[in-house]
Amino acid sequence: MAKKHITLQHSESVIVQAAAQIYSAYIASGRVPADDDNTKYLKQSIKEAIMIARSVDDAVISDGEME
């Protein structure tokens, strides 16, 4: 299999990190069954990470957003 290069924007990499933490928590808690193809909880983790990011973006005004 050929290697593929991935380039993520900073905000995307932050969401990847959050999704990975959420997904690992699902695995550690035993919620991901051994026969699962890992897509259900992986996709759920990504959705939850995006939901968290959007909630923070709505609640916080960063320095770059101020006029």
N, C-alpha and C positions, 0 to 999 in steps of 0.2 A: 504494500500500500504506500502510495506517495505521500510525503509529508505536505501538509497544507499550512500556510502561514496565516495567522489571525491577527488583525490589528483592531483593537478596541479603543473607543474614546474613553476618557477618564470616567464619565458617568456610567458608561456601560460596564467598565471593570468593577466599579463599586457595586452595581447590581449583581454582577456575577459572584462577587465575594459574599454578598448577603444571601443569594440563592444557594450557594454552596453550603453556607452555615445552616440554613433552614433544612436543606436536603440531608445533611449529615445528622441533624437532630432527628429527622424522620427515621433514618437508618438506625441510629443509636437507641431509639425508643422501641424498635422492633415493629414499626408500622409498615415498613416496606417488606412484603413477602419475598421469600427466596425465589419463587417462580415468577415474580413480576419482571417485566422487561425494563423496569426502571423509568418508564416514560410518564406514568401517572403522577408519581410523587415528584419527579424531576420537574415536570411542567407546572405542578401546583406550587413548588418552591419558587420558580421563576415568577409566577403570577403574584405570589405573596411578596416577593422582594420588590417588584414593580409597584405594588400597592403601598408598601412602606415608603418607597422613594417618593411617590406622588403625594402621600400624606405629609411627609416632611417638607416637600417643596411648597405645598399649600400653606403650611403652618409657619415657615421660617422665611424671612427676607434676608438674603445674603448681601454682603457688601457690594457685589457686582450688580445687584438688582436695584440698588438705591440710586435715585437721581439727585 
